[in-house]
Amino acid sequence: VSLLSSSASGASVVAIDNKIEQAMDLVKNHLMYAVREEVEVLKEQIKELLEKNSQLERENSLLKTLASPEQLEKFQSRLPVEVPCPEEQTPGVAAPAQHSGGSAV
């Protein structure tokens, strides 16, 4: 009788181990899916930011060529004071520059 109960408890342990392994595989698969999804989102954001950076660099170059030396000097003299602000102003500044750049081209 003890041999039979020992065999039954051994099978029970194997069944529990299998359930644990299945649960761990499920968690692993879910995490891998979530990570892949997040990586795709981040890749898309990087792509958009690179495109935006390139656009802003072109606009900056165009504005520098169109600005008079006095305007550039005035802007550069104020630049250290306004360094934190351009990030907030970028959308407002970029829209007119993009529009004027589009009509000039």
FENDAFEN-V729201 format. One record per pair of residues at least 24 apart in sequence whose C-alpha atoms are under 10 Angstrom apart, sorted by sequence separation. I is the first residue (numbers start at 1). J is the second residue. D is the distance in whole Angstrom. If there is no record, write none. Layout:
i=[I & I]
j=[J & J]
d=[D & D]
//
This chain:
i=[56 & 59 & 60 & 63 & 59 & 62 & 56 & 60 & 56 & 59 & 63 & 55 & 59 & 62 & 58 & 56 & 59 & 56 & 59 & 55 & 58]
j=[90 & 93 & 94 & 97 & 94 & 97 & 93 & 97 & 94 & 97 & 101 & 94 & 98 & 101 & 98 & 97 & 100 & 98 & 101 & 98 & 101]
d=[9 & 10 & 9 & 8 & 8 & 9 & 10 & 9 & 7 & 7 & 9 & 9 & 7 & 8 & 10 & 9 & 10 & 9 & 7 & 9 & 10]
//
